[in-house]
Amino acid sequence: MALFTVDEARAELDRLQPVLREIVAVRADAAELAGTVADGGRSVRLGGLPEFKAAQAKLDDLMTRVQETGAELKGFAPLLVEFPAEFDGVPVLLCWLEGEAELGWYHRADLGFAARRPLP
């Protein structure tokens, strides 16, 4: 597993922003389509079952693209992206949550999201 510096993680997050924005858009379409398809209907704007399956496939592809960078996609709604790192020899995860302007948080890898702290 590759470790990121804070600068490397921020640069990778910047590169990932178009992919993350697309995940948010496709996620919304897939959710709307799921409701429509579950009711046996078809959305005039979005389509029906074939479009729902295509949205699911697109989401799988986009999520794979995030994971291929070495980042970990830990949450889907909202998106939570974490980057493995180390501070003073302690494994940590640098974390970005959908809606945050930048990568500004971390937590010890063994403690999880509830232990999030601002980056020093």
Residue pairs with C-beta under 8 A, 6 or more apart in sequence:
1 70
1 84
2 70
2 84
3 84
3 85
3 86
4 12
4 70
4 83
4 84
4 85
4 94
5 85
6 85
6 94
6 103
6 119
8 83
9 71
9 83
9 85
9 94
9 103
10 102
10 103
12 69
12 70
12 71
12 83
13 71
13 81
13 83
13 96
13 102
13 103
15 69
16 66
16 69
16 71
16 81
19 62
19 65
19 66
20 66
20 79
20 81
20 98
22 62
23 59
23 62
23 63
23 66
23 79
24 79
24 98
26 55
26 58
26 59
26 62
27 59
27 76
27 77
29 46
29 51
29 55
30 52
30 55
30 56
30 59
32 43
32 46
33 43
33 46
33 47
33 48
33 51
33 52
33 55
34 52
36 42
36 43
36 46
36 48
36 52
37 48
37 49
37 52
41 48
42 48
43 51
63 73
66 73
66 81
67 73
70 83
70 84
71 81
71 82
71 83
72 81
72 82
72 83
72 84
72 93
73 79
73 80
73 81
74 80
74 81
74 82
74 95
74 113
75 97
75 98
78 97
78 98
78 99
79 97
79 98
80 95
80 96
80 97
80 98
80 113
81 95
81 96
82 93
82 94
82 95
82 96
83 93
83 94
83 95
83 103
84 91
84 92
84 93
84 109
85 91
85 92
85 93
85 94
85 106
86 92
87 106
90 108
91 108
91 109
91 110
92 106
92 107
92 108
92 109
93 106
93 107
93 108
93 109
94 103
94 105
94 106
94 119
95 103
95 105
95 106
95 107
95 113
95 116
96 102
96 103
96 104
96 105
97 105
103 119
104 118
104 119
105 116
105 117
105 118
105 119
106 116
106 117
106 119
107 113
107 114
107 115
107 116
107 117
108 115
